[in-house]
Amino acid sequence: MLQVRNPDAFQESVVQAAEPTVVMFWATWCPFCRRFKQEFEKLAAARPWRFAAVYLDDEDNPLWEDYAVDVVPTLALFRGGKVVDRLDGILGYGIDQKMVDEFVRRLQPELA
């Protein structure tokens, strides 16, 4: 699993990647993100897909705006430099297992 800490690394590691990448946008100050990060790591370990954890700790980070991330954590599938599917966290709640399971089901055909 990739750890991406800035917009330049994101451009190189995710946007320009030849293979599809499941991205988790998150921030270390977010309690829901810290809890969900462990689940995301388990998800990454259980699937042969490419995963990246993208840090958005700085609110001046242009990725917040570039990808309309309003709530963290947010999951997105990037293919060919574009978001083709996403799962936005719920403010004050985060992401639960049922939401992740549905997202993974939607990704199956995209990543097969």
Biopython code that builds the backbone (N, CA, C, O; Angstrom):
import numpy as np
from Bio.PDB.StructureBuilder import StructureBuilder

atoms = [
    (1, "MET", "N", (0.848, -1.174, 0.000)),
    (1, "MET", "CA", (0.000, 0.000, 0.000)),
    (1, "MET", "C", (0.893, 1.236, 0.000)),
    (1, "MET", "O", (1.840, 1.343, 0.778)),
    (2, "LEU", "N", (0.565, 2.161, -0.891)),
    (2, "LEU", "CA", (1.311, 3.413, -0.996)),
    (2, "LEU", "C", (0.890, 4.384, 0.100)),
    (2, "LEU", "O", (-0.271, 4.394, 0.510)),
    (3, "GLN", "N", (1.820, 5.191, 0.570)),
    (3, "GLN", "CA", (1.536, 6.287, 1.490)),
    (3, "GLN", "C", (1.885, 7.570, 0.730)),
    (3, "GLN", "O", (3.047, 7.795, 0.393)),
    (4, "VAL", "N", (0.889, 8.402, 0.463)),
    (4, "VAL", "CA", (1.092, 9.617, -0.327)),
    (4, "VAL", "C", (0.867, 10.821, 0.565)),
    (4, "VAL", "O", (-0.193, 10.963, 1.175)),
    (5, "ARG", "N", (1.872, 11.693, 0.641)),
    (5, "ARG", "CA", (1.813, 12.792, 1.598)),
    (5, "ARG", "C", (1.673, 14.177, 0.981)),
    (5, "ARG", "O", (1.454, 15.144, 1.711)),
    (6, "ASN", "N", (1.791, 14.309, -0.341)),
    (6, "ASN", "CA", (1.677, 15.649, -0.928)),
    (6, "ASN", "C", (1.137, 15.574, -2.356)),
    (6, "ASN", "O", (1.140, 14.505, -2.965)),
    (7, "PRO", "N", (0.672, 16.708, -2.894)),
    (7, "PRO", "CA", (0.060, 16.708, -4.228)),
    (7, "PRO", "C", (0.979, 16.228, -5.342)),
    (7, "PRO", "O", (0.513, 15.578, -6.277)),
    (8, "ASP", "N", (2.275, 16.532, -5.268)),
    (8, "ASP", "CA", (3.196, 16.069, -6.316)),
    (8, "ASP", "C", (3.306, 14.551, -6.318)),
    (8, "ASP", "O", (3.282, 13.920, -7.374)),
    (9, "ALA", "N", (3.428, 13.973, -5.134)),
    (9, "ALA", "CA", (3.491, 12.511, -5.031)),
    (9, "ALA", "C", (2.175, 11.886, -5.494)),
    (9, "ALA", "O", (2.179, 10.822, -6.112)),
    (10, "PHE", "N", (1.047, 12.542, -5.199)),
    (10, "PHE", "CA", (-0.258, 12.042, -5.625)),
    (10, "PHE", "C", (-0.333, 12.006, -7.153)),
    (10, "PHE", "O", (-0.786, 11.023, -7.739)),
    (11, "GLN", "N", (0.111, 13.072, -7.777)),
    (11, "GLN", "CA", (0.096, 13.150, -9.243)),
    (11, "GLN", "C", (0.904, 11.995, -9.839)),
    (11, "GLN", "O", (0.456, 11.317, -10.764)),
    (12, "GLU", "N", (2.079, 11.791, -9.301)),
    (12, "GLU", "CA", (2.968, 10.751, -9.821)),
    (12, "GLU", "C", (2.487, 9.340, -9.482)),
    (12, "GLU", "O", (2.502, 8.459, -10.341)),
    (13, "SER", "N", (2.064, 9.123, -8.245)),
    (13, "SER", "CA", (1.740, 7.774, -7.772)),
    (13, "SER", "C", (0.333, 7.302, -8.105)),
    (13, "SER", "O", (0.100, 6.100, -8.233)),
    (14, "VAL", "N", (-0.611, 8.235, -8.248)),
    (14, "VAL", "CA", (-2.008, 7.848, -8.461)),
    (14, "VAL", "C", (-2.511, 8.302, -9.827)),
    (14, "VAL", "O", (-2.954, 7.477, -10.627)),
    (15, "VAL", "N", (-2.451, 9.581, -10.098)),
    (15, "VAL", "CA", (-3.028, 10.111, -11.338)),
    (15, "VAL", "C", (-2.322, 9.545, -12.571)),
    (15, "VAL", "O", (-2.974, 9.199, -13.557)),
    (16, "GLN", "N", (-1.012, 9.452, -12.517)),
    (16, "GLN", "CA", (-0.253, 8.969, -13.674)),
    (16, "GLN", "C", (-0.026, 7.459, -13.663)),
    (16, "GLN", "O", (0.652, 6.929, -14.544)),
    (17, "ALA", "N", (-0.579, 6.773, -12.690)),
    (17, "ALA", "CA", (-0.375, 5.321, -12.577)),
    (17, "ALA", "C", (-1.020, 4.584, -13.739)),
    (17, "ALA", "O", (-2.096, 4.955, -14.207)),
    (18, "ALA", "N", (-0.359, 3.551, -14.190)),
    (18, "ALA", "CA", (-0.883, 2.742, -15.290)),
    (18, "ALA", "C", (-2.028, 1.852, -14.833)),
    (18, "ALA", "O", (-2.911, 1.518, -15.622)),
    (19, "GLU", "N", (-2.017, 1.469, -13.567)),
    (19, "GLU", "CA", (-3.060, 0.572, -13.083)),
    (19, "GLU", "C", (-4.043, 1.312, -12.178)),
    (19, "GLU", "O", (-3.687, 2.317, -11.563)),
    (20, "PRO", "N", (-5.279, 0.816, -12.096)),
    (20, "PRO", "CA", (-6.275, 1.442, -11.214)),
    (20, "PRO", "C", (-5.796, 1.422, -9.765)),
    (20, "PRO", "O", (-5.093, 0.505, -9.340)),
    (21, "THR", "N", (-6.188, 2.450, -9.019)),
    (21, "THR", "CA", (-5.758, 2.572, -7.623)),
    (21, "THR", "C", (-6.942, 2.963, -6.750)),
    (21, "THR", "O", (-7.660, 3.917, -7.051)),
    (22, "VAL", "N", (-7.140, 2.215, -5.663)),
    (22, "VAL", "CA", (-8.146, 2.563, -4.664)),
    (22, "VAL", "C", (-7.463, 3.489, -3.659)),
    (22, "VAL", "O", (-6.466, 3.124, -3.035)),
    (23, "VAL", "N", (-8.013, 4.682, -3.515)),
    (23, "VAL", "CA", (-7.409, 5.718, -2.678)),
    (23, "VAL", "C", (-8.283, 5.972, -1.461)),
    (23, "VAL", "O", (-9.508, 6.040, -1.562)),
    (24, "MET", "N", (-7.635, 6.110, -0.308)),
    (24, "MET", "CA", (-8.313, 6.594, 0.886)),
    (24, "MET", "C", (-7.756, 7.980, 1.182)),
    (24, "MET", "O", (-6.580, 8.126, 1.515)),
    (25, "PHE", "N", (-8.615, 9.007, 1.059)),
    (25, "PHE", "CA", (-8.246, 10.346, 1.494)),
    (25, "PHE", "C", (-8.524, 10.412, 2.994)),
    (25, "PHE", "O", (-9.624, 10.077, 3.433)),
    (26, "TRP", "N", (-7.539, 10.841, 3.786)),
    (26, "TRP", "CA", (-7.719, 10.861, 5.229)),
    (26, "TRP", "C", (-6.833, 11.926, 5.856)),
    (26, "TRP", "O", (-5.975, 12.508, 5.191)),
    (27, "ALA", "N", (-7.049, 12.174, 7.136)),
    (27, "ALA", "CA", (-6.256, 13.135, 7.888)),
    (27, "ALA", "C", (-5.980, 12.561, 9.272)),
    (27, "ALA", "O", (-6.851, 11.936, 9.877)),
    (28, "THR", "N", (-4.777, 12.773, 9.765)),
    (28, "THR", "CA", (-4.410, 12.212, 11.056)),
    (28, "THR", "C", (-5.212, 12.821, 12.205)),
    (28, "THR", "O", (-5.360, 12.187, 13.249)),
    (29, "TRP", "N", (-5.729, 14.034, 12.032)),
    (29, "TRP", "CA", (-6.505, 14.686, 13.088)),
    (29, "TRP", "C", (-7.943, 14.181, 13.166)),
    (29, "TRP", "O", (-8.673, 14.545, 14.088)),
    (30, "CYS", "N", (-8.360, 13.348, 12.211)),
    (30, "CYS", "CA", (-9.738, 12.856, 12.141)),
    (30, "CYS", "C", (-9.863, 11.523, 12.891)),
    (30, "CYS", "O", (-9.234, 10.542, 12.495)),
    (31, "PRO", "N", (-10.670, 11.468, 13.976)),
    (31, "PRO", "CA", (-10.794, 10.204, 14.719)),
    (31, "PRO", "C", (-11.424, 9.085, 13.892)),
    (31, "PRO", "O", (-11.071, 7.919, 14.069)),
    (32, "PHE", "N", (-12.340, 9.415, 13.002)),
    (32, "PHE", "CA", (-12.974, 8.401, 12.153)),
    (32, "PHE", "C", (-11.963, 7.828, 11.162)),
    (32, "PHE", "O", (-12.007, 6.644, 10.826)),
    (33, "CYS", "N", (-11.050, 8.687, 10.697)),
    (33, "CYS", "CA", (-10.000, 8.236, 9.783)),
    (33, "CYS", "C", (-9.031, 7.292, 10.474)),
    (33, "CYS", "O", (-8.653, 6.257, 9.924)),
    (34, "ARG", "N", (-8.636, 7.657, 11.675)),
    (34, "ARG", "CA", (-7.689, 6.806, 12.410)),
    (34, "ARG", "C", (-8.296, 5.428, 12.644)),
    (34, "ARG", "O", (-7.613, 4.412, 12.513)),
    (35, "ARG", "N", (-9.569, 5.397, 12.989)),
    (35, "ARG", "CA", (-10.249, 4.113, 13.194)),
    (35, "ARG", "C", (-10.363, 3.348, 11.869)),
    (35, "ARG", "O", (-10.112, 2.144, 11.827)),
    (36, "PHE", "N", (-10.737, 4.034, 10.802)),
    (36, "PHE", "CA", (-10.961, 3.368, 9.526)),
    (36, "PHE", "C", (-9.658, 2.948, 8.848)),
    (36, "PHE", "O", (-9.657, 1.998, 8.065)),
    (37, "LYS", "N", (-8.562, 3.626, 9.129)),
    (37, "LYS", "CA", (-7.294, 3.298, 8.466)),
    (37, "LYS", "C", (-6.929, 1.832, 8.666)),
    (37, "LYS", "O", (-6.426, 1.196, 7.740)),
    (38, "GLN", "N", (-7.168, 1.287, 9.846)),
    (38, "GLN", "CA", (-6.882, -0.129, 10.086)),
    (38, "GLN", "C", (-7.735, -1.019, 9.183)),
    (38, "GLN", "O", (-7.245, -2.017, 8.654)),
    (39, "GLU", "N", (-8.999, -0.663, 9.007)),
    (39, "GLU", "CA", (-9.886, -1.436, 8.129)),
    (39, "GLU", "C", (-9.423, -1.330, 6.678)),
    (39, "GLU", "O", (-9.470, -2.312, 5.938)),
    (40, "PHE", "N", (-8.981, -0.153, 6.276)),
    (40, "PHE", "CA", (-8.483, 0.049, 4.915)),
    (40, "PHE", "C", (-7.236, -0.801, 4.681)),
    (40, "PHE", "O", (-7.076, -1.392, 3.613)),
    (41, "GLU", "N", (-6.362, -0.862, 5.667)),
    (41, "GLU", "CA", (-5.156, -1.686, 5.541)),
    (41, "GLU", "C", (-5.513, -3.166, 5.425)),
    (41, "GLU", "O", (-4.875, -3.893, 4.664)),
    (42, "LYS", "N", (-6.518, -3.620, 6.164)),
    (42, "LYS", "CA", (-6.985, -5.010, 6.049)),
    (42, "LYS", "C", (-7.566, -5.265, 4.660)),
    (42, "LYS", "O", (-7.315, -6.308, 4.056)),
    (43, "LEU", "N", (-8.344, -4.304, 4.160)),
    (43, "LEU", "CA", (-8.920, -4.405, 2.825)),
    (43, "LEU", "C", (-7.815, -4.528, 1.783)),
    (43, "LEU", "O", (-7.897, -5.351, 0.872)),
    (44, "ALA", "N", (-6.787, -3.709, 1.924)),
    (44, "ALA", "CA", (-5.662, -3.737, 0.985)),
    (44, "ALA", "C", (-4.925, -5.075, 1.050)),
    (44, "ALA", "O", (-4.516, -5.608, 0.018)),
    (45, "ALA", "N", (-4.757, -5.608, 2.234)),
    (45, "ALA", "CA", (-4.039, -6.876, 2.392)),
    (45, "ALA", "C", (-4.824, -8.057, 1.821)),
    (45, "ALA", "O", (-4.235, -9.063, 1.426)),
    (46, "ALA", "N", (-6.151, -7.934, 1.778)),
    (46, "ALA", "CA", (-6.998, -9.050, 1.347)),
    (46, "ALA", "C", (-7.284, -9.058, -0.151)),
    (46, "ALA", "O", (-7.883, -10.010, -0.654)),
    (47, "ARG", "N", (-6.873, -8.028, -0.868)),
    (47, "ARG", "CA", (-7.205, -7.929, -2.292)),
    (47, "ARG", "C", (-5.942, -7.683, -3.110)),
    (47, "ARG", "O", (-5.003, -7.046, -2.633)),
    (48, "PRO", "N", (-5.919, -8.187, -4.340)),
    (48, "PRO", "CA", (-4.737, -7.997, -5.191)),
    (48, "PRO", "C", (-4.746, -6.651, -5.919)),
    (48, "PRO", "O", (-4.049, -6.494, -6.921)),
    (49, "TRP", "N", (-5.502, -5.706, -5.448)),
    (49, "TRP", "CA", (-5.598, -4.403, -6.091)),
    (49, "TRP", "C", (-4.511, -3.468, -5.581)),
    (49, "TRP", "O", (-3.809, -3.780, -4.619)),
    (50, "ARG", "N", (-4.382, -2.332, -6.227)),
    (50, "ARG", "CA", (-3.416, -1.309, -5.825)),
    (50, "ARG", "C", (-4.128, -0.319, -4.908)),
    (50, "ARG", "O", (-5.199, 0.178, -5.255)),
    (51, "PHE", "N", (-3.550, -0.024, -3.741)),
    (51, "PHE", "CA", (-4.150, 0.859, -2.748)),
    (51, "PHE", "C", (-3.191, 1.983, -2.391)),
    (51, "PHE", "O", (-1.973, 1.804, -2.407)),
    (52, "ALA", "N", (-3.753, 3.147, -2.066)),
    (52, "ALA", "CA", (-2.948, 4.288, -1.617)),
    (52, "ALA", "C", (-3.681, 5.029, -0.517)),
    (52, "ALA", "O", (-4.877, 5.296, -0.629)),
    (53, "ALA", "N", (-2.964, 5.362, 0.547)),
    (53, "ALA", "CA", (-3.495, 6.213, 1.612)),
    (53, "ALA", "C", (-2.943, 7.611, 1.360)),
    (53, "ALA", "O", (-1.728, 7.812, 1.349)),
    (54, "VAL", "N", (-3.836, 8.574, 1.158)),
    (54, "VAL", "CA", (-3.435, 9.936, 0.811)),
    (54, "VAL", "C", (-3.742, 10.863, 1.972)),
    (54, "VAL", "O", (-4.900, 11.032, 2.356)),
    (55, "TYR", "N", (-2.704, 11.459, 2.527)),
    (55, "TYR", "CA", (-2.823, 12.347, 3.688)),
    (55, "TYR", "C", (-3.301, 13.730, 3.256)),
    (55, "TYR", "O", (-2.745, 14.320, 2.330)),
    (56, "LEU", "N", (-4.328, 14.245, 3.922)),
    (56, "LEU", "CA", (-4.849, 15.586, 3.651)),
    (56, "LEU", "C", (-4.811, 16.438, 4.922)),
    (56, "LEU", "O", (-5.735, 17.208, 5.183)),
    (57, "ASP", "N", (-3.759, 16.301, 5.700)),
    (57, "ASP", "CA", (-3.695, 16.987, 6.992)),
    (57, "ASP", "C", (-3.778, 18.506, 6.874)),
    (57, "ASP", "O", (-4.375, 19.158, 7.731)),
    (58, "ASP", "N", (-3.204, 19.062, 5.853)),
    (58, "ASP", "CA", (-3.165, 20.511, 5.668)),
    (58, "ASP", "C", (-4.371, 20.960, 4.859)),
    (58, "ASP", "O", (-4.544, 20.528, 3.719)),
    (59, "GLU", "N", (-5.207, 21.819, 5.428)),
    (59, "GLU", "CA", (-6.404, 22.255, 4.698)),
    (59, "GLU", "C", (-6.072, 23.133, 3.500)),
    (59, "GLU", "O", (-6.953, 23.426, 2.692)),
    (60, "ASP", "N", (-4.820, 23.558, 3.370)),
    (60, "ASP", "CA", (-4.381, 24.278, 2.177)),
    (60, "ASP", "C", (-3.963, 23.315, 1.068)),
    (60, "ASP", "O", (-3.610, 23.744, -0.030)),
    (61, "ASN", "N", (-4.004, 22.029, 1.352)),
    (61, "ASN", "CA", (-3.649, 21.015, 0.364)),
    (61, "ASN", "C", (-4.655, 21.107, -0.793)),
    (61, "ASN", "O", (-5.857, 20.955, -0.570)),
    (62, "PRO", "N", (-4.187, 21.352, -2.015)),
    (62, "PRO", "CA", (-5.115, 21.509, -3.145)),
    (62, "PRO", "C", (-5.941, 20.267, -3.462)),
    (62, "PRO", "O", (-6.954, 20.368, -4.155)),
    (63, "LEU", "N", (-5.533, 19.101, -2.972)),
    (63, "LEU", "CA", (-6.296, 17.883, -3.247)),
    (63, "LEU", "C", (-7.687, 17.938, -2.638)),
    (63, "LEU", "O", (-8.617, 17.335, -3.174)),
    (64, "TRP", "N", (-7.847, 18.656, -1.520)),
    (64, "TRP", "CA", (-9.190, 18.835, -0.935)),
    (64, "TRP", "C", (-10.140, 19.360, -2.005)),
    (64, "TRP", "O", (-11.227, 18.823, -2.218)),
    (65, "GLU", "N", (-9.700, 20.421, -2.667)),
    (65, "GLU", "CA", (-10.547, 21.085, -3.656)),
    (65, "GLU", "C", (-10.562, 20.340, -4.992)),
    (65, "GLU", "O", (-11.616, 20.177, -5.606)),
    (66, "ASP", "N", (-9.395, 19.892, -5.435)),
    (66, "ASP", "CA", (-9.292, 19.216, -6.736)),
    (66, "ASP", "C", (-10.238, 18.026, -6.843)),
    (66, "ASP", "O", (-10.785, 17.755, -7.912)),
    (67, "TYR", "N", (-10.430, 17.311, -5.724)),
    (67, "TYR", "CA", (-11.266, 16.112, -5.750)),
    (67, "TYR", "C", (-12.515, 16.255, -4.894)),
    (67, "TYR", "O", (-13.150, 15.260, -4.544)),
    (68, "ALA", "N", (-12.865, 17.486, -4.559)),
    (68, "ALA", "CA", (-14.093, 17.794, -3.818)),
    (68, "ALA", "C", (-14.246, 16.913, -2.577)),
    (68, "ALA", "O", (-15.315, 16.359, -2.321)),
    (69, "VAL", "N", (-13.169, 16.797, -1.821)),
    (69, "VAL", "CA", (-13.213, 16.026, -0.582)),
    (69, "VAL", "C", (-13.732, 16.960, 0.503)),
    (69, "VAL", "O", (-13.038, 17.883, 0.929)),
    (70, "ASP", "N", (-14.955, 16.709, 0.941)),
    (70, "ASP", "CA", (-15.568, 17.519, 1.990)),
    (70, "ASP", "C", (-15.507, 16.833, 3.342)),
    (70, "ASP", "O", (-15.511, 17.494, 4.380)),
    (71, "VAL", "N", (-15.451, 15.504, 3.330)),
    (71, "VAL", "CA", (-15.447, 14.713, 4.555)),
    (71, "VAL", "C", (-14.387, 13.629, 4.413)),
    (71, "VAL", "O", (-14.275, 12.989, 3.367)),
    (72, "VAL", "N", (-13.616, 13.431, 5.466)),
    (72, "VAL", "CA", (-12.672, 12.321, 5.491)),
    (72, "VAL", "C", (-13.106, 11.345, 6.568)),
    (72, "VAL", "O", (-13.620, 11.769, 7.603)),
    (73, "PRO", "N", (-12.914, 10.054, 6.357)),
    (73, "PRO", "CA", (-12.288, 9.461, 5.187)),
    (73, "PRO", "C", (-13.229, 9.422, 3.981)),
    (73, "PRO", "O", (-14.451, 9.366, 4.116)),
    (74, "THR", "N", (-12.618, 9.454, 2.809)),
    (74, "THR", "CA", (-13.316, 9.262, 1.548)),
    (74, "THR", "C", (-12.506, 8.254, 0.748)),
    (74, "THR", "O", (-11.279, 8.337, 0.704)),
    (75, "LEU", "N", (-13.182, 7.308, 0.118)),
    (75, "LEU", "CA", (-12.541, 6.334, -0.763)),
    (75, "LEU", "C", (-12.853, 6.684, -2.203)),
    (75, "LEU", "O", (-13.957, 7.132, -2.514)),
    (76, "ALA", "N", (-11.882, 6.482, -3.087)),
    (76, "ALA", "CA", (-12.099, 6.738, -4.505)),
    (76, "ALA", "C", (-11.302, 5.741, -5.331)),
    (76, "ALA", "O", (-10.196, 5.352, -4.954)),
    (77, "LEU", "N", (-11.869, 5.331, -6.457)),
    (77, "LEU", "CA", (-11.149, 4.492, -7.407)),
    (77, "LEU", "C", (-10.695, 5.386, -8.544)),
    (77, "LEU", "O", (-11.513, 6.024, -9.208)),
    (78, "PHE", "N", (-9.380, 5.432, -8.771)),
    (78, "PHE", "CA", (-8.795, 6.179, -9.875)),
    (78, "PHE", "C", (-8.413, 5.217, -10.977)),
    (78, "PHE", "O", (-7.769, 4.197, -10.732)),
    (79, "ARG", "N", (-8.814, 5.548, -12.195)),
    (79, "ARG", "CA", (-8.434, 4.781, -13.384)),
    (79, "ARG", "C", (-8.148, 5.800, -14.487)),
    (79, "ARG", "O", (-8.973, 6.668, -14.771)),
    (80, "GLY", "N", (-6.985, 5.685, -15.097)),
    (80, "GLY", "CA", (-6.633, 6.614, -16.162)),
    (80, "GLY", "C", (-6.605, 8.064, -15.704)),
    (80, "GLY", "O", (-6.921, 8.970, -16.475)),
    (81, "GLY", "N", (-6.227, 8.285, -14.450)),
    (81, "GLY", "CA", (-6.111, 9.643, -13.930)),
    (81, "GLY", "C", (-7.399, 10.282, -13.480)),
    (81, "GLY", "O", (-7.402, 11.443, -13.070)),
    (82, "LYS", "N", (-8.503, 9.547, -13.549)),
    (82, "LYS", "CA", (-9.808, 10.098, -13.183)),
    (82, "LYS", "C", (-10.479, 9.248, -12.113)),
    (82, "LYS", "O", (-10.225, 8.049, -12.002)),
    (83, "VAL", "N", (-11.344, 9.891, -11.326)),
    (83, "VAL", "CA", (-12.155, 9.170, -10.350)),
    (83, "VAL", "C", (-13.302, 8.502, -11.094)),
    (83, "VAL", "O", (-14.084, 9.172, -11.768)),
    (84, "VAL", "N", (-13.403, 7.180, -10.972)),
    (84, "VAL", "CA", (-14.483, 6.455, -11.645)),
    (84, "VAL", "C", (-15.540, 5.961, -10.663)),
    (84, "VAL", "O", (-16.633, 5.575, -11.076)),
    (85, "ASP", "N", (-15.230, 5.970, -9.375)),
    (85, "ASP", "CA", (-16.204, 5.633, -8.344)),
    (85, "ASP", "C", (-15.670, 6.164, -7.025)),
    (85, "ASP", "O", (-14.459, 6.294, -6.851)),
    (86, "ARG", "N", (-16.568, 6.472, -6.093)),
    (86, "ARG", "CA", (-16.116, 6.957, -4.793)),
    (86, "ARG", "C", (-17.145, 6.682, -3.716)),
    (86, "ARG", "O", (-18.330, 6.478, -3.980)),
    (87, "LEU", "N", (-16.646, 6.685, -2.496)),
    (87, "LEU", "CA", (-17.466, 6.512, -1.307)),
    (87, "LEU", "C", (-17.053, 7.613, -0.336)),
    (87, "LEU", "O", (-15.949, 7.592, 0.209)),
    (88, "ASP", "N", (-17.939, 8.561, -0.128)),
    (88, "ASP", "CA", (-17.653, 9.662, 0.783)),
    (88, "ASP", "C", (-18.064, 9.277, 2.195)),
    (88, "ASP", "O", (-19.132, 8.702, 2.410)),
    (89, "GLY", "N", (-17.210, 9.597, 3.148)),
    (89, "GLY", "CA", (-17.547, 9.392, 4.543)),
    (89, "GLY", "C", (-18.707, 10.294, 4.932)),
    (89, "GLY", "O", (-19.032, 11.250, 4.228)),
    (90, "ILE", "N", (-19.318, 9.980, 6.049)),
    (90, "ILE", "CA", (-20.442, 10.770, 6.558)),
    (90, "ILE", "C", (-19.926, 11.632, 7.708)),
    (90, "ILE", "O", (-19.297, 11.127, 8.638)),
    (91, "LEU", "N", (-20.193, 12.923, 7.637)),
    (91, "LEU", "CA", (-19.741, 13.853, 8.657)),
    (91, "LEU", "C", (-20.191, 13.393, 10.041)),
    (91, "LEU", "O", (-21.371, 13.118, 10.257)),
    (92, "GLY", "N", (-19.254, 13.314, 10.965)),
    (92, "GLY", "CA", (-19.566, 12.886, 12.323)),
    (92, "GLY", "C", (-19.755, 11.392, 12.485)),
    (92, "GLY", "O", (-20.137, 10.933, 13.562)),
    (93, "TYR", "N", (-19.494, 10.613, 11.424)),
    (93, "TYR", "CA", (-19.708, 9.168, 11.468)),
    (93, "TYR", "C", (-18.559, 8.406, 10.816)),
    (93, "TYR", "O", (-18.098, 7.401, 11.358)),
    (94, "GLY", "N", (-18.102, 8.864, 9.679)),
    (94, "GLY", "CA", (-17.043, 8.169, 8.956)),
    (94, "GLY", "C", (-17.600, 7.179, 7.962)),
    (94, "GLY", "O", (-18.557, 7.476, 7.247)),
    (95, "ILE", "N", (-17.004, 6.003, 7.912)),
    (95, "ILE", "CA", (-17.382, 4.933, 6.981)),
    (95, "ILE", "C", (-17.509, 3.649, 7.790)),
    (95, "ILE", "O", (-16.650, 3.345, 8.617)),
    (96, "ASP", "N", (-18.585, 2.893, 7.551)),
    (96, "ASP", "CA", (-18.734, 1.627, 8.265)),
    (96, "ASP", "C", (-18.523, 0.444, 7.322)),
    (96, "ASP", "O", (-18.363, 0.615, 6.113)),
    (97, "GLN", "N", (-18.526, -0.750, 7.895)),
    (97, "GLN", "CA", (-18.233, -1.955, 7.123)),
    (97, "GLN", "C", (-19.262, -2.207, 6.021)),
    (97, "GLN", "O", (-18.896, -2.646, 4.930)),
    (98, "LYS", "N", (-20.520, -1.941, 6.283)),
    (98, "LYS", "CA", (-21.560, -2.142, 5.268)),
    (98, "LYS", "C", (-21.302, -1.247, 4.050)),
    (98, "LYS", "O", (-21.457, -1.682, 2.909)),
    (99, "MET", "N", (-20.910, -0.004, 4.301)),
    (99, "MET", "CA", (-20.601, 0.920, 3.208)),
    (99, "MET", "C", (-19.400, 0.429, 2.397)),
    (99, "MET", "O", (-19.408, 0.493, 1.168)),
    (100, "VAL", "N", (-18.374, -0.057, 3.086)),
    (100, "VAL", "CA", (-17.176, -0.569, 2.417)),
    (100, "VAL", "C", (-17.518, -1.806, 1.594)),
    (100, "VAL", "O", (-17.066, -1.937, 0.457)),
    (101, "ASP", "N", (-18.308, -2.710, 2.157)),
    (101, "ASP", "CA", (-18.691, -3.927, 1.425)),
    (101, "ASP", "C", (-19.405, -3.584, 0.117)),
    (101, "ASP", "O", (-19.130, -4.192, -0.917)),
    (102, "GLU", "N", (-20.311, -2.622, 0.158)),
    (102, "GLU", "CA", (-21.026, -2.200, -1.055)),
    (102, "GLU", "C", (-20.057, -1.569, -2.058)),
    (102, "GLU", "O", (-20.141, -1.841, -3.256)),
    (103, "PHE", "N", (-19.160, -0.746, -1.584)),
    (103, "PHE", "CA", (-18.161, -0.111, -2.447)),
    (103, "PHE", "C", (-17.300, -1.179, -3.127)),
    (103, "PHE", "O", (-17.058, -1.110, -4.332)),
    (104, "VAL", "N", (-16.842, -2.156, -2.359)),
    (104, "VAL", "CA", (-16.009, -3.229, -2.917)),
    (104, "VAL", "C", (-16.789, -4.020, -3.961)),
    (104, "VAL", "O", (-16.226, -4.392, -4.990)),
    (105, "ARG", "N", (-18.065, -4.284, -3.722)),
    (105, "ARG", "CA", (-18.896, -4.988, -4.719)),
    (105, "ARG", "C", (-18.962, -4.198, -6.025)),
    (105, "ARG", "O", (-18.890, -4.768, -7.114)),
    (106, "ARG", "N", (-19.099, -2.889, -5.901)),
    (106, "ARG", "CA", (-19.140, -2.046, -7.112)),
    (106, "ARG", "C", (-17.800, -2.060, -7.846)),
    (106, "ARG", "O", (-17.763, -1.942, -9.070)),
    (107, "LEU", "N", (-16.709, -2.203, -7.109)),
    (107, "LEU", "CA", (-15.385, -2.168, -7.726)),
    (107, "LEU", "C", (-14.998, -3.468, -8.417)),
    (107, "LEU", "O", (-14.140, -3.465, -9.299)),
    (108, "GLN", "N", (-15.615, -4.573, -8.033)),
    (108, "GLN", "CA", (-15.233, -5.885, -8.570)),
    (108, "GLN", "C", (-15.094, -5.868, -10.106)),
    (108, "GLN", "O", (-14.056, -6.280, -10.623)),
    (109, "PRO", "N", (-16.118, -5.401, -10.845)),
    (109, "PRO", "CA", (-15.979, -5.421, -12.311)),
    (109, "PRO", "C", (-14.902, -4.445, -12.805)),
    (109, "PRO", "O", (-14.230, -4.718, -13.800)),
    (110, "GLU", "N", (-14.739, -3.326, -12.125)),
    (110, "GLU", "CA", (-13.754, -2.328, -12.537)),
    (110, "GLU", "C", (-12.323, -2.822, -12.387)),
    (110, "GLU", "O", (-11.442, -2.430, -13.151)),
    (111, "LEU", "N", (-12.095, -3.683, -11.401)),
    (111, "LEU", "CA", (-10.734, -4.109, -11.075)),
    (111, "LEU", "C", (-10.453, -5.552, -11.445)),
    (111, "LEU", "O", (-9.385, -6.074, -11.127)),
    (112, "ALA", "N", (-11.392, -6.204, -12.112)),
    (112, "ALA", "CA", (-11.206, -7.612, -12.495)),
    (112, "ALA", "C", (-10.203, -7.740, -13.624)),
    (112, "ALA", "O", (-9.921, -8.850, -14.076)),
]
sb = StructureBuilder()
sb.init_structure("model")
sb.init_model(0)
sb.init_chain("A")
sb.init_seg("    ")
for serial, (resi, resn, name, xyz) in enumerate(atoms, 1):
    if name == "N":
        sb.init_residue(resn, " ", resi, " ")
    sb.init_atom(name, np.array(xyz, "f"), 0.0, 1.0, " ", f" {name:<3s}", serial, name[0])
structure = sb.get_structure()
